[in-house]
Amino acid sequence: SSCLEGGRISTTTYSVTGMTCGHCVASVTEEIQKLSGVTSVVIDLRPDDASVVEVTSDAPLDVAAVAAAVDEAGYQLSPA
């Protein structure tokens, strides 16, 4: 794994429950991308389990802000 000096790029993985299809993925991606500093959202959809949402940003994100974005899309951030 590479270590980036100064922590300019932050990648955090979240678990999101309730996502079942591509439409869910699009909704969550859209809401998270509205957050300041987010550069990439990659979602591993797991319809029968918590889906894995990997968010890359140019600064660490406030978990509450990510949770609010996921909630806005109609889903729940599950505790890591």
C-alpha positions as a Markdown table, in Angstrom:
| # | Residue | x | y | z |
|---|---|---|---|---|
| 1 | Ser | 0.0 | 0.0 | 0.0 |
| 2 | Ser | 1.2 | 3.5 | -0.7 |
| 3 | Cys | 1.5 | 6.2 | 1.9 |
| 4 | Leu | 0.6 | 9.7 | 0.6 |
| 5 | Glu | 2.5 | 12.5 | 2.3 |
| 6 | Gly | 0.3 | 15.0 | 4.2 |
| 7 | Gly | -2.8 | 12.8 | 3.9 |
| 8 | Arg | -4.1 | 14.8 | 1.0 |
| 9 | Ile | -6.1 | 11.9 | -0.5 |
| 10 | Ser | -8.3 | 10.0 | 1.8 |
| 11 | Thr | -10.1 | 6.7 | 0.9 |
| 12 | Thr | -12.7 | 5.5 | 3.4 |
| 13 | Thr | -14.9 | 2.4 | 3.1 |
| 14 | Tyr | -18.5 | 2.5 | 4.4 |
| 15 | Ser | -21.2 | -0.2 | 4.6 |
| 16 | Val | -24.6 | 0.7 | 3.4 |
| 17 | Thr | -27.7 | -1.4 | 4.0 |
| 18 | Gly | -30.8 | -1.5 | 1.9 |
| 19 | Met | -29.3 | -1.2 | -1.6 |
| 20 | Thr | -30.6 | -3.7 | -4.1 |
| 21 | Cys | -30.0 | -2.5 | -7.6 |
| 22 | Gly | -28.2 | -0.2 | -10.0 |
| 23 | His | -30.7 | 2.6 | -9.2 |
| 24 | Cys | -29.7 | 2.4 | -5.5 |
| 25 | Val | -26.1 | 2.7 | -6.5 |
| 26 | Ala | -26.8 | 5.7 | -8.7 |
| 27 | Ser | -28.7 | 7.5 | -5.9 |
| 28 | Val | -26.1 | 6.9 | -3.3 |
| 29 | Thr | -23.2 | 7.8 | -5.6 |
| 30 | Glu | -25.0 | 11.1 | -6.6 |
| 31 | Glu | -25.6 | 12.2 | -3.0 |
| 32 | Ile | -22.1 | 11.3 | -1.8 |
| 33 | Gln | -20.5 | 13.1 | -4.8 |
| 34 | Lys | -22.2 | 16.3 | -3.7 |
| 35 | Leu | -20.1 | 16.4 | -0.6 |
| 36 | Ser | -17.2 | 18.8 | -0.6 |
| 37 | Gly | -13.9 | 17.2 | -1.6 |
| 38 | Val | -15.2 | 13.9 | -2.9 |
| 39 | Thr | -13.3 | 12.8 | -6.0 |
| 40 | Ser | -14.6 | 9.2 | -6.4 |
| 41 | Val | -17.3 | 6.9 | -5.3 |
| 42 | Val | -17.1 | 3.1 | -6.0 |
| 43 | Ile | -19.9 | 0.8 | -4.8 |
| 44 | Asp | -19.7 | -2.9 | -4.6 |
| 45 | Leu | -23.4 | -3.8 | -4.6 |
| 46 | Arg | -24.4 | -6.7 | -2.4 |
| 47 | Pro | -28.2 | -7.0 | -2.6 |
| 48 | Asp | -28.4 | -9.6 | 0.2 |
| 49 | Asp | -26.0 | -7.9 | 2.6 |
| 50 | Ala | -24.5 | -4.5 | 3.3 |
| 51 | Ser | -23.0 | -3.0 | 0.2 |
| 52 | Val | -19.5 | -1.6 | 0.3 |
| 53 | Val | -19.1 | 2.0 | -0.6 |
| 54 | Glu | -15.6 | 3.3 | -1.1 |
| 55 | Val | -15.3 | 7.1 | -1.1 |
| 56 | Thr | -12.1 | 8.9 | -2.1 |
| 57 | Ser | -11.8 | 12.5 | -1.2 |
| 58 | Asp | -9.0 | 15.1 | -1.1 |
| 59 | Ala | -9.5 | 15.5 | 2.7 |
| 60 | Pro | -11.0 | 13.2 | 5.3 |
| 61 | Leu | -14.8 | 13.4 | 5.4 |
| 62 | Asp | -17.0 | 13.8 | 8.4 |
| 63 | Val | -18.8 | 10.5 | 8.9 |
| 64 | Ala | -22.0 | 12.4 | 9.8 |
| 65 | Ala | -21.9 | 14.2 | 6.4 |
| 66 | Val | -21.6 | 10.8 | 4.6 |
| 67 | Ala | -24.3 | 9.3 | 6.8 |
| 68 | Ala | -26.6 | 12.3 | 5.9 |
| 69 | Ala | -25.9 | 11.9 | 2.2 |
| 70 | Val | -26.7 | 8.2 | 2.3 |
| 71 | Asp | -29.8 | 8.9 | 4.3 |
| 72 | Glu | -30.8 | 11.6 | 1.7 |
| 73 | Ala | -30.6 | 8.8 | -0.9 |
| 74 | Gly | -32.9 | 6.7 | 1.2 |
| 75 | Tyr | -30.4 | 4.2 | 2.7 |
| 76 | Gln | -28.7 | 3.6 | 6.0 |
| 77 | Leu | -25.0 | 3.7 | 6.8 |
| 78 | Ser | -24.3 | 0.7 | 8.9 |
| 79 | Pro | -21.7 | 0.8 | 11.7 |
| 80 | Ala | -18.3 | -0.2 | 10.5 |
